[in-house]
Amino acid sequence: MGNVLIIDDDELFCEMLSEMVTDMGHGVKFTHSLDEGVVEAANGDYDVVFLDVRMPDGSGLRALPKIREMSDPPEVIIITGAGDPDGAELAIINGTWDYIEKQSSIKRMTLPLVRALQYREEKKSRKPAVALRDHLEDIKELVVYHTGKLCESHGIPQKGFAPEFFECLLTYDWPGNIRELINTLDRAIAEARHEPTLYPNHLPGYIRAQAVRNTVTRETPELSRATAAAAGVNLPKLREYREAAVARAERKYLQELMVLANNDLQEACRISGLSKPRLYALLKKHGISREKSS
């Protein structure tokens, strides 16, 4: 039996999550403030901590270093009511087990908890993990292998992979180890549901966001100081530069999306994960035709 701590100011959510943990046969306690939660985590013998990001007395992310510095730190699962790619990235870098949006069903939180408890039991006998960023050449092989194992464990047909799915994974920095990759694939499979092929839109938002940022950075030509001065280059404001870069990437994505979907709006929404009103607005913003190809 494991011990779980929930740090969240939402009383109803705490009660629902506590009931799930108790039904699984584990001990559970919750606090409604960040400071109290950190003290409880330090003084208690907890295996897993569910940590909310938006707390009344501060961001849960600032508590991560304190928790990681404990003598026997628990595994941390971040929960939040609002999607935040940068926050998710920071959470993973700080060694959290997973990052779950609160609107996910309580049942969907079961698997990360089970895996976190299993890992906690095994990690003392495991060798130090190696960061995936040092072994990017193995990513594709690892993805194929572990996706197959996950599909088999869930009792579902094997998934195929779109080329851009691998491209997105390879442009991510992977601060974590194989555990982070397995969690990512598990979430992608759950997001894809009965779809036979995995696409980038099945991946967590923070991975897609960083992939876009890295792609934009890679495609930006580098100018030496002398060359820039000779050409009379004046840098725009950072905000303007960022907005222009994002707009270019967004337009390119939408163009490729509509080609892939054969200008079928319903299919484009399925691939991109966008709602119809949002997709309409973006197509209009970038002046991209919605006429279906013959």
PERANOR-V660706 format. One record per pair of residues at least 12 apart in sequence whose ideal C-beta (glycine too) atoms are under 10 Angstrom apart, sorted by sequence separation. I is the first residue (numbers start at 1). J is the second residue. D is the distance in whole Angstrom. If there is no record, write none. Layout:
i=I j=J d=D
i=I j=J d=D
This chain:
i=6 j=18 d=6
i=18 j=30 d=6
i=37 j=49 d=8
i=51 j=63 d=7
i=64 j=76 d=7
i=78 j=90 d=9
i=87 j=99 d=8
i=88 j=100 d=10
i=100 j=112 d=7
i=147 j=159 d=6
i=169 j=181 d=8
i=172 j=184 d=9
i=188 j=200 d=9
i=190 j=202 d=9
i=191 j=203 d=8
i=200 j=212 d=10
i=223 j=235 d=10
i=257 j=269 d=10
i=260 j=272 d=10
i=4 j=17 d=9
i=17 j=30 d=8
i=37 j=50 d=10
i=38 j=51 d=10
i=51 j=64 d=8
i=63 j=76 d=9
i=78 j=91 d=5
i=88 j=101 d=9
i=98 j=111 d=9
i=99 j=112 d=9
i=100 j=113 d=10
i=147 j=160 d=10
i=185 j=198 d=8
i=188 j=201 d=9
i=189 j=202 d=8
i=191 j=204 d=9
i=258 j=271 d=10
i=266 j=279 d=10
i=4 j=18 d=8
i=14 j=28 d=9
i=37 j=51 d=7
i=49 j=63 d=9
i=64 j=78 d=8
i=77 j=91 d=9
i=78 j=92 d=9
i=85 j=99 d=10
i=98 j=112 d=4
i=144 j=158 d=10
i=147 j=161 d=8
i=188 j=202 d=4
i=254 j=268 d=9
i=257 j=271 d=6
i=258 j=272 d=10
i=265 j=279 d=7
i=6 j=21 d=8
i=14 j=29 d=10
i=15 j=30 d=8
i=29 j=44 d=7
i=37 j=52 d=9
i=49 j=64 d=10
i=76 j=91 d=8
i=84 j=99 d=9
i=97 j=112 d=6
i=98 j=113 d=9
i=144 j=159 d=10
i=169 j=184 d=8
i=187 j=202 d=8
i=188 j=203 d=5
i=256 j=271 d=10
i=257 j=272 d=6
i=265 j=280 d=8
i=268 j=283 d=9
i=4 j=20 d=10
i=5 j=21 d=10
i=14 j=30 d=4
i=51 j=67 d=8
i=60 j=76 d=9
i=78 j=94 d=9
i=83 j=99 d=10
i=97 j=113 d=9
i=169 j=185 d=9
i=187 j=203 d=8
i=188 j=204 d=8
i=4 j=21 d=5
i=13 j=30 d=9
i=14 j=31 d=9
i=27 j=44 d=10
i=29 j=46 d=8
i=34 j=51 d=9
i=61 j=78 d=8
i=84 j=101 d=9
i=98 j=115 d=8
i=144 j=161 d=8
i=185 j=202 d=10
i=187 j=204 d=6
i=257 j=274 d=9
i=3 j=21 d=9
i=4 j=22 d=9
i=14 j=32 d=7
i=27 j=45 d=9
i=28 j=46 d=10
i=34 j=52 d=8
i=37 j=55 d=8
i=49 j=67 d=7
i=60 j=78 d=7
i=76 j=94 d=8
i=78 j=96 d=5
i=83 j=101 d=6
i=97 j=115 d=8
i=98 j=116 d=7
i=143 j=161 d=7
i=147 j=165 d=10
i=184 j=202 d=10
i=185 j=203 d=9
i=254 j=272 d=8
i=265 j=283 d=9
i=2 j=21 d=9
i=11 j=30 d=9
i=27 j=46 d=9
i=34 j=53 d=10
i=60 j=79 d=9
i=61 j=80 d=9
i=76 j=95 d=7
i=77 j=96 d=7
i=78 j=97 d=8
i=79 j=98 d=9
i=80 j=99 d=8
i=82 j=101 d=8
i=97 j=116 d=5
i=169 j=188 d=9
i=184 j=203 d=7
i=188 j=207 d=9
i=253 j=272 d=8
i=4 j=24 d=9
i=10 j=30 d=10
i=27 j=47 d=9
i=28 j=48 d=10
i=30 j=50 d=8
i=32 j=52 d=10
i=34 j=54 d=10
i=35 j=55 d=9
i=37 j=57 d=10
i=60 j=80 d=8
i=75 j=95 d=9
i=76 j=96 d=4
i=77 j=97 d=5
i=78 j=98 d=7
i=79 j=99 d=8
i=80 j=100 d=8
i=81 j=101 d=7
i=82 j=102 d=8
i=83 j=103 d=9
i=96 j=116 d=10
i=97 j=117 d=10
i=184 j=204 d=6
i=187 j=207 d=10
i=254 j=274 d=10
i=263 j=283 d=10
i=9 j=30 d=10
i=11 j=32 d=7
i=26 j=47 d=8
i=34 j=55 d=4
i=36 j=57 d=9
i=46 j=67 d=10
i=59 j=80 d=10
i=75 j=96 d=8
i=76 j=97 d=6
i=77 j=98 d=5
i=78 j=99 d=5
i=79 j=100 d=5
i=80 j=101 d=6
i=81 j=102 d=4
i=82 j=103 d=9
i=140 j=161 d=9
i=183 j=204 d=9
i=220 j=241 d=9
i=258 j=279 d=9
i=2 j=24 d=9
i=4 j=26 d=5
i=5 j=27 d=10
i=6 j=28 d=7
i=7 j=29 d=10
i=8 j=30 d=7
i=9 j=31 d=9
i=10 j=32 d=8
i=26 j=48 d=8
i=28 j=50 d=9
i=33 j=55 d=7
i=34 j=56 d=8
i=35 j=57 d=6
i=38 j=60 d=10
i=41 j=63 d=8
i=73 j=95 d=8
i=75 j=97 d=4
i=76 j=98 d=9
i=77 j=99 d=8
i=78 j=100 d=7
i=79 j=101 d=8
i=80 j=102 d=6
i=81 j=103 d=7
i=97 j=119 d=7
i=143 j=165 d=8
i=144 j=166 d=9
i=184 j=206 d=10
i=257 j=279 d=9
i=268 j=290 d=9
i=1 j=24 d=9
i=2 j=25 d=9
i=3 j=26 d=7
i=4 j=27 d=7
i=5 j=28 d=8
i=6 j=29 d=7
i=7 j=30 d=7
i=8 j=31 d=8
i=9 j=32 d=5
i=32 j=55 d=8
i=33 j=56 d=7
i=34 j=57 d=5
i=35 j=58 d=8
i=37 j=60 d=8
i=51 j=74 d=10
i=61 j=84 d=9
i=74 j=97 d=9
i=75 j=98 d=9
i=76 j=99 d=10
i=77 j=100 d=6
i=78 j=101 d=10
i=79 j=102 d=5
i=80 j=103 d=10
i=97 j=120 d=9
i=143 j=166 d=7
i=165 j=188 d=8
i=184 j=207 d=7
i=1 j=25 d=6
i=2 j=26 d=5
i=3 j=27 d=5
i=4 j=28 d=5
i=5 j=29 d=6
i=6 j=30 d=4
i=7 j=31 d=6
i=8 j=32 d=7
i=9 j=33 d=7
i=31 j=55 d=10
i=32 j=56 d=8
i=33 j=57 d=5
i=34 j=58 d=5
i=38 j=62 d=10
i=42 j=66 d=8
i=46 j=70 d=10
i=49 j=73 d=9
i=1 j=26 d=6
i=2 j=27 d=7
i=3 j=28 d=8
i=4 j=29 d=8
i=5 j=30 d=7
i=6 j=31 d=8
i=7 j=32 d=8
i=8 j=33 d=10
i=9 j=34 d=9
i=32 j=57 d=10
i=33 j=58 d=9
i=34 j=59 d=8
i=38 j=63 d=5
i=41 j=66 d=8
i=42 j=67 d=8
i=47 j=72 d=10
i=49 j=74 d=5
i=51 j=76 d=6
i=53 j=78 d=6
i=54 j=79 d=10
i=59 j=84 d=10
i=61 j=86 d=10
i=79 j=104 d=9
i=220 j=245 d=7
i=254 j=279 d=8
i=257 j=282 d=10
i=258 j=283 d=8
i=263 j=288 d=9
i=265 j=290 d=7
i=1 j=27 d=6
i=2 j=28 d=9
i=3 j=29 d=8
i=4 j=30 d=9
i=5 j=31 d=7
i=6 j=32 d=9
i=7 j=33 d=8
i=8 j=34 d=10
i=34 j=60 d=6
i=37 j=63 d=7
i=38 j=64 d=10
i=41 j=67 d=6
i=46 j=72 d=9
i=48 j=74 d=6
i=49 j=75 d=7
i=50 j=76 d=8
i=51 j=77 d=7
i=52 j=78 d=8
i=53 j=79 d=7
i=54 j=80 d=6
i=61 j=87 d=6
i=64 j=90 d=8
i=68 j=94 d=6
i=140 j=166 d=6
i=143 j=169 d=6
i=159 j=185 d=9
i=216 j=242 d=9
i=219 j=245 d=9
i=257 j=283 d=9
i=263 j=289 d=7
i=264 j=290 d=10
i=7 j=34 d=7
i=21 j=48 d=9
i=39 j=66 d=10
i=42 j=69 d=9
i=43 j=70 d=10
i=45 j=72 d=8
i=46 j=73 d=9
i=47 j=74 d=6
i=48 j=75 d=5
i=49 j=76 d=5
i=50 j=77 d=5
i=51 j=78 d=6
i=52 j=79 d=5
i=53 j=80 d=4
i=54 j=81 d=6
i=60 j=87 d=9
i=61 j=88 d=10
i=64 j=91 d=7
i=67 j=94 d=9
i=68 j=95 d=6
i=139 j=166 d=7
i=142 j=169 d=10
i=143 j=170 d=10
i=180 j=207 d=10
i=263 j=290 d=6
i=265 j=292 d=8
i=7 j=35 d=10
i=9 j=37 d=10
i=34 j=62 d=8
i=35 j=63 d=9
i=38 j=66 d=5
i=42 j=70 d=6
i=46 j=74 d=4
i=47 j=75 d=7
i=48 j=76 d=8
i=49 j=77 d=7
i=50 j=78 d=8
i=51 j=79 d=7
i=52 j=80 d=6
i=53 j=81 d=8
i=54 j=82 d=7
i=59 j=87 d=8
i=62 j=90 d=10
i=67 j=95 d=9
i=68 j=96 d=9
i=216 j=244 d=10
i=217 j=245 d=9
i=220 j=248 d=10
i=254 j=282 d=6
i=255 j=283 d=10
i=263 j=291 d=6
i=264 j=292 d=6
i=7 j=36 d=8
i=8 j=37 d=9
i=21 j=50 d=9
i=34 j=63 d=6
i=38 j=67 d=7
i=41 j=70 d=7
i=42 j=71 d=9
i=45 j=74 d=9
i=46 j=75 d=9
i=48 j=77 d=6
i=49 j=78 d=9
i=50 j=79 d=6
i=51 j=80 d=9
i=52 j=81 d=8
i=53 j=82 d=8
i=61 j=90 d=6
i=64 j=93 d=9
i=65 j=94 d=7
i=67 j=96 d=9
i=140 j=169 d=8
i=159 j=188 d=8
i=169 j=198 d=10
i=213 j=242 d=9
i=216 j=245 d=5
i=219 j=248 d=9
i=253 j=282 d=9
i=254 j=283 d=6
i=263 j=292 d=4
i=264 j=293 d=9
i=7 j=37 d=3
i=37 j=67 d=9
i=44 j=74 d=9
i=46 j=76 d=10
i=54 j=84 d=9
i=61 j=91 d=6
i=64 j=94 d=4
i=65 j=95 d=10
i=79 j=109 d=8
i=139 j=169 d=6
i=140 j=170 d=8
i=159 j=189 d=6
i=215 j=245 d=10
i=216 j=246 d=7
i=219 j=249 d=9
i=258 j=288 d=6
i=262 j=292 d=7
i=263 j=293 d=5
i=6 j=37 d=8
i=7 j=38 d=8
i=42 j=73 d=10
i=53 j=84 d=7
i=59 j=90 d=10
i=60 j=91 d=9
i=63 j=94 d=10
i=64 j=95 d=8
i=139 j=170 d=6
i=168 j=199 d=9
i=169 j=200 d=9
i=172 j=203 d=9
i=251 j=282 d=9
i=254 j=285 d=9
i=255 j=286 d=8
i=257 j=288 d=9
i=258 j=289 d=8
i=261 j=292 d=9
i=262 j=293 d=5
i=263 j=294 d=10
i=5 j=37 d=7
i=18 j=50 d=10
i=34 j=66 d=10
i=38 j=70 d=9
i=41 j=73 d=8
i=64 j=96 d=7
i=77 j=109 d=8
i=146 j=178 d=8
i=150 j=182 d=7
i=154 j=186 d=9
i=165 j=197 d=8
i=166 j=198 d=9
i=168 j=200 d=4
i=172 j=204 d=10
i=213 j=245 d=9
i=216 j=248 d=7
i=250 j=282 d=7
i=254 j=286 d=6
i=258 j=290 d=8
i=261 j=293 d=10
i=262 j=294 d=10
i=7 j=40 d=8
i=17 j=50 d=6
i=41 j=74 d=7
i=54 j=87 d=10
i=61 j=94 d=8
i=79 j=112 d=10
i=136 j=169 d=9
i=137 j=170 d=10
i=139 j=172 d=9
i=149 j=182 d=9
i=153 j=186 d=9
i=156 j=189 d=8
i=159 j=192 d=7
i=165 j=198 d=5
i=167 j=200 d=8
i=168 j=201 d=9
i=174 j=207 d=9
i=212 j=245 d=9
i=213 j=246 d=9
i=216 j=249 d=5
i=219 j=252 d=10
i=253 j=286 d=10
i=255 j=288 d=6
i=258 j=291 d=10
i=7 j=41 d=8
i=53 j=87 d=6
i=136 j=170 d=6
i=151 j=185 d=10
i=164 j=198 d=10
i=165 j=199 d=6
i=166 j=200 d=10
i=168 j=202 d=10
i=169 j=203 d=7
i=172 j=206 d=9
i=173 j=207 d=9
i=212 j=246 d=8
i=215 j=249 d=7
i=251 j=285 d=9
i=252 j=286 d=10
i=254 j=288 d=5
i=255 j=289 d=10
i=258 j=292 d=10
i=259 j=293 d=9
i=5 j=40 d=6
i=41 j=76 d=9
i=53 j=88 d=9
i=61 j=96 d=9
i=77 j=112 d=6
i=136 j=171 d=10
i=139 j=174 d=8
i=146 j=181 d=7
i=147 j=182 d=9
i=150 j=185 d=6
i=154 j=189 d=7
i=160 j=195 d=9
i=162 j=197 d=6
i=164 j=199 d=7
i=165 j=200 d=6
i=168 j=203 d=6
i=172 j=207 d=5
i=250 j=285 d=9
i=251 j=286 d=5
i=258 j=293 d=9
i=5 j=41 d=6
i=14 j=50 d=9
i=77 j=113 d=7
i=136 j=172 d=9
i=142 j=178 d=7
i=146 j=182 d=5
i=149 j=185 d=9
i=150 j=186 d=6
i=154 j=190 d=9
i=156 j=192 d=10
i=159 j=195 d=8
i=160 j=196 d=6
i=161 j=197 d=7
i=162 j=198 d=7
i=163 j=199 d=10
i=164 j=200 d=5
i=165 j=201 d=9
i=171 j=207 d=9
i=172 j=208 d=9
i=174 j=210 d=10
i=213 j=249 d=9
i=216 j=252 d=10
i=250 j=286 d=7
i=251 j=287 d=9
i=13 j=50 d=9
i=53 j=90 d=10
i=75 j=112 d=9
i=132 j=169 d=10
i=136 j=173 d=10
i=148 j=185 d=10
i=156 j=193 d=9
i=157 j=194 d=9
i=159 j=196 d=7
i=160 j=197 d=4
i=161 j=198 d=5
i=162 j=199 d=5
i=164 j=201 d=10
i=165 j=202 d=8
i=171 j=208 d=10
i=172 j=209 d=10
i=173 j=210 d=7
i=212 j=249 d=5
i=215 j=252 d=9
i=251 j=288 d=7
i=14 j=52 d=9
i=53 j=91 d=8
i=75 j=113 d=9
i=77 j=115 d=10
i=136 j=174 d=7
i=143 j=181 d=7
i=146 j=184 d=10
i=147 j=185 d=5
i=150 j=188 d=9
i=151 j=189 d=7
i=156 j=194 d=8
i=158 j=196 d=9
i=159 j=197 d=7
i=160 j=198 d=7
i=161 j=199 d=9
i=162 j=200 d=7
i=165 j=203 d=8
i=169 j=207 d=7
i=172 j=210 d=6
i=173 j=211 d=10
i=212 j=250 d=9
i=215 j=253 d=10
i=247 j=285 d=9
i=248 j=286 d=10
i=5 j=44 d=6
i=13 j=52 d=8
i=77 j=116 d=6
i=133 j=172 d=9
i=135 j=174 d=9
i=142 j=181 d=6
i=143 j=182 d=10
i=146 j=185 d=6
i=147 j=186 d=9
i=150 j=189 d=6
i=157 j=196 d=7
i=159 j=198 d=5
i=160 j=199 d=10
i=162 j=201 d=10
i=168 j=207 d=7
i=171 j=210 d=8
i=172 j=211 d=6
i=247 j=286 d=8
i=5 j=45 d=10
i=51 j=91 d=9
i=75 j=115 d=9
i=76 j=116 d=9
i=132 j=172 d=9
i=133 j=173 d=6
i=134 j=174 d=9
i=138 j=178 d=9
i=142 j=182 d=9
i=145 j=185 d=10
i=146 j=186 d=9
i=150 j=190 d=10
i=162 j=202 d=9
i=168 j=208 d=6
i=171 j=211 d=4
i=212 j=252 d=10
i=3 j=44 d=7
i=5 j=46 d=5
i=75 j=116 d=4
i=132 j=173 d=9
i=133 j=174 d=5
i=143 j=184 d=9
i=144 j=185 d=10
i=147 j=188 d=8
i=170 j=211 d=9
i=171 j=212 d=9
i=173 j=214 d=8
i=212 j=253 d=8
i=3 j=45 d=6
i=4 j=46 d=7
i=5 j=47 d=9
i=6 j=48 d=9
i=7 j=49 d=6
i=8 j=50 d=7
i=10 j=52 d=7
i=74 j=116 d=9
i=75 j=117 d=8
i=131 j=173 d=9
i=132 j=174 d=4
i=133 j=175 d=7
i=135 j=177 d=10
i=139 j=181 d=8
i=143 j=185 d=7
i=147 j=189 d=7
i=168 j=210 d=9
i=169 j=211 d=8
i=171 j=213 d=9
i=172 j=214 d=8
i=2 j=45 d=10
i=3 j=46 d=5
i=4 j=47 d=7
i=5 j=48 d=7
i=6 j=49 d=8
i=7 j=50 d=7
i=8 j=51 d=8
i=9 j=52 d=7
i=111 j=154 d=10
i=131 j=174 d=7
i=132 j=175 d=8
i=133 j=176 d=9
i=134 j=177 d=10
i=135 j=178 d=9
i=138 j=181 d=10
i=142 j=185 d=9
i=159 j=202 d=9
i=168 j=211 d=5
i=171 j=214 d=5
i=2 j=46 d=8
i=3 j=47 d=5
i=4 j=48 d=5
i=5 j=49 d=5
i=6 j=50 d=5
i=7 j=51 d=5
i=8 j=52 d=4
i=10 j=54 d=10
i=75 j=119 d=7
i=131 j=175 d=7
i=132 j=176 d=7
i=133 j=177 d=10
i=167 j=211 d=8
i=168 j=212 d=9
i=170 j=214 d=10
i=171 j=215 d=6
i=2 j=47 d=4
i=3 j=48 d=8
i=4 j=49 d=7
i=5 j=50 d=7
i=6 j=51 d=8
i=7 j=52 d=6
i=8 j=53 d=10
i=9 j=54 d=8
i=10 j=55 d=10
i=51 j=96 d=8
i=75 j=120 d=6
i=131 j=176 d=7
i=132 j=177 d=6
i=143 j=188 d=10
i=208 j=253 d=10
i=1 j=47 d=9
i=2 j=48 d=6
i=3 j=49 d=10
i=4 j=50 d=7
i=5 j=51 d=9
i=6 j=52 d=8
i=8 j=54 d=9
i=9 j=55 d=6
i=53 j=99 d=9
i=74 j=120 d=8
i=131 j=177 d=6
i=132 j=178 d=7
i=168 j=214 d=10
i=171 j=217 d=10
i=8 j=55 d=8
i=9 j=56 d=5
i=49 j=96 d=9
i=50 j=97 d=10
i=129 j=176 d=8
i=130 j=177 d=6
i=131 j=178 d=10
i=132 j=179 d=10
i=164 j=211 d=10
i=168 j=215 d=9
i=171 j=218 d=8
i=7 j=55 d=7
i=9 j=57 d=9
i=49 j=97 d=9
i=50 j=98 d=10
i=54 j=102 d=9
i=72 j=120 d=10
i=75 j=123 d=9
i=129 j=177 d=4
i=130 j=178 d=8
i=132 j=180 d=7
i=167 j=215 d=9
i=48 j=97 d=7
i=53 j=102 d=9
i=128 j=177 d=9
i=129 j=178 d=7
i=131 j=180 d=9
i=132 j=181 d=6
i=50 j=100 d=9
i=52 j=102 d=8
i=129 j=179 d=7
i=129 j=180 d=9
i=147 j=198 d=7
i=8 j=60 d=9
i=72 j=124 d=10
i=7 j=60 d=7
i=200 j=253 d=10
i=143 j=198 d=9
i=7 j=63 d=8
i=123 j=179 d=10
i=201 j=257 d=10
i=50 j=109 d=8
i=7 j=67 d=10
i=119 j=179 d=7
i=199 j=260 d=9
i=5 j=67 d=10
i=17 j=79 d=8
i=50 j=112 d=9
i=50 j=113 d=8
i=116 j=179 d=9
i=48 j=112 d=9
i=115 j=179 d=8
i=48 j=113 d=6
i=208 j=273 d=9
i=13 j=79 d=8
i=47 j=113 d=10
i=48 j=114 d=10
i=50 j=116 d=10
i=49 j=116 d=10
i=115 j=182 d=8
i=116 j=183 d=10
i=13 j=81 d=9
i=48 j=116 d=5
i=115 j=183 d=7
i=201 j=269 d=10
i=205 j=273 d=9
i=5 j=74 d=7
i=7 j=76 d=10
i=10 j=79 d=9
i=47 j=116 d=8
i=48 j=117 d=6
i=201 j=270 d=8
i=202 j=271 d=10
i=4 j=74 d=9
i=47 j=117 d=6
i=201 j=271 d=6
i=3 j=74 d=8
i=4 j=75 d=10
i=5 j=76 d=10
i=6 j=77 d=10
i=8 j=79 d=7
i=10 j=81 d=8
i=48 j=119 d=10
i=112 j=183 d=7
i=115 j=186 d=8
i=199 j=270 d=9
i=200 j=271 d=9
i=201 j=272 d=6
i=202 j=273 d=8
i=2 j=74 d=9
i=7 j=79 d=9
i=8 j=80 d=10
i=47 j=119 d=10
i=48 j=120 d=7
i=111 j=183 d=9
i=199 j=271 d=6
i=200 j=272 d=9
i=201 j=273 d=4
i=2 j=75 d=10
i=4 j=77 d=9
i=6 j=79 d=9
i=8 j=81 d=10
i=47 j=120 d=5
i=199 j=272 d=9
i=200 j=273 d=9
i=201 j=274 d=9
i=46 j=120 d=10
i=47 j=121 d=8
i=112 j=186 d=8
i=199 j=273 d=9
i=111 j=186 d=7
i=112 j=187 d=9
i=195 j=270 d=8
i=111 j=187 d=9
i=195 j=271 d=10
i=97 j=176 d=10
i=108 j=187 d=9
i=111 j=190 d=8
i=93 j=173 d=9
i=95 j=175 d=9
i=96 j=176 d=9
i=92 j=173 d=10
i=94 j=175 d=9
i=95 j=176 d=8
i=98 j=179 d=9
i=92 j=174 d=9
i=93 j=175 d=5
i=95 j=177 d=10
i=97 j=179 d=8
i=98 j=180 d=9
i=108 j=190 d=7
i=191 j=273 d=8
i=89 j=172 d=9
i=92 j=175 d=6
i=93 j=176 d=8
i=97 j=180 d=9
i=104 j=187 d=10
i=89 j=173 d=8
i=92 j=176 d=6
i=96 j=180 d=10
i=99 j=183 d=9
i=17 j=102 d=10
i=21 j=106 d=10
i=90 j=175 d=10
i=95 j=180 d=10
i=98 j=183 d=5
i=20 j=106 d=5
i=24 j=110 d=7
i=89 j=175 d=8
i=97 j=183 d=7
i=98 j=184 d=9
i=104 j=190 d=9
i=19 j=106 d=8
i=20 j=107 d=8
i=23 j=110 d=9
i=26 j=113 d=8
i=100 j=187 d=9
i=21 j=109 d=9
i=92 j=180 d=6
i=98 j=186 d=9
i=99 j=187 d=9
i=13 j=102 d=7
i=17 j=106 d=6
i=20 j=109 d=7
i=21 j=110 d=9
i=24 j=113 d=7
i=98 j=187 d=8
i=16 j=106 d=5
i=20 j=110 d=7
i=24 j=114 d=8
i=26 j=117 d=8
i=92 j=183 d=9
i=10 j=102 d=8
i=17 j=109 d=7
i=21 j=113 d=7
i=92 j=184 d=9
i=164 j=256 d=9
i=13 j=106 d=9
i=16 j=109 d=10
i=20 j=113 d=8
i=24 j=117 d=9
i=8 j=102 d=9
i=17 j=113 d=9
i=164 j=260 d=9
i=162 j=260 d=9
i=101 j=204 d=9
i=75 j=179 d=10
i=100 j=204 d=10
i=101 j=205 d=9
i=99 j=204 d=7
i=98 j=204 d=9
i=99 j=205 d=10
i=99 j=206 d=7
i=4 j=113 d=7
i=162 j=271 d=9
i=2 j=113 d=8
i=2 j=114 d=10
i=4 j=116 d=9
i=92 j=204 d=9
i=4 j=117 d=9
i=2 j=116 d=9
i=3 j=117 d=10
i=92 j=206 d=7
i=2 j=117 d=5
i=89 j=204 d=10
i=91 j=206 d=9
i=92 j=207 d=9
i=1 j=117 d=9
i=2 j=118 d=10
i=88 j=204 d=7
i=89 j=205 d=10
i=90 j=206 d=9
i=88 j=205 d=7
i=89 j=206 d=5
i=2 j=120 d=7
i=88 j=206 d=4
i=89 j=207 d=9
i=2 j=121 d=8
i=85 j=204 d=8
i=87 j=206 d=8
i=88 j=207 d=9
i=85 j=205 d=5
i=86 j=206 d=7
i=89 j=209 d=8
i=83 j=204 d=9
i=84 j=205 d=9
i=85 j=206 d=4
i=88 j=209 d=9
i=89 j=210 d=6
i=83 j=205 d=6
i=84 j=206 d=8
i=85 j=207 d=8
i=88 j=210 d=10
i=83 j=206 d=9
i=85 j=208 d=8
i=86 j=209 d=8
i=85 j=209 d=4
i=86 j=210 d=9
i=89 j=213 d=10
i=84 j=209 d=10
i=85 j=210 d=7
i=83 j=209 d=10
i=85 j=212 d=10
i=85 j=213 d=9
